[in-house]
Amino acid sequence: MIKELVKLLSIVNLQIKKLLPKALKMLELDIEKRKMKLKECKIKAKITKVEIRLIKAKAEALN
């Protein structure tokens, strides 16, 4: 029985070793995707700020 448990544990260990790099790679890709999304949001926020300034400038020019 102990030999069977050891065999099963070694199989599980091997599968974990195989899957761990894939899981880490997936996490890295997810992190990169989130960073890109954050950069995109920051750029959109800057564009919005510039648009608001332009609208304010036009409003002041009309007054």
N, C-alpha and C positions, 0 to 999 in steps of 0.2 A: 504494500500500500504506500509506503514512504517513497519507494522508487517511482511509482506512478505519479505521485504528487510532485516529485522533483522533475520528472519528465514534463508534466503539464506546466509547471512554473517556468521551465526553460523555454518551452514553446511560447508562452505568454511573454516572456522577457524578449525573445527574438522578435515577436510581432510589435512589441512596444518600440524596440530599437528601429524597426523598419518604419513605423508610423510617425515617430517623433520628428524626424527631419521634415517630413511632409507637413505636419501640423505647424512646425515653426515657420516654414516657408509661407504657409497660408496666413499665419498671423502677421508676418512681415509684409505680405502683399496687402492685407487689410489695413495695416498701419499706414503704408504708403498711400493707399486709396483715400484714407481719411485725411492725411496731410494735404493731398492734392485738393480735396473738397474744401478744406479750411483755407488754402491759398485762394481758391476760386471765390469763396465767400468774402475774403478780405479784399480781393480785387473789385468785386461787385460793390462792396461797401464804399471803397474809394471812388468808384465811378458815380455812385449815388451822391456822395458828398460834393463832388464836382458839379453834378447836375443841379443840386440844391443851390450851390453858390451862383451858378449861371442864372437860375430862376430869380434869385434875390437881386442879382445885378440888373436883370431886365426889369424887374419891378421897380427898383430904385431909379433906373433910367426913365421909366415911364412917368414917375412922379416928378 
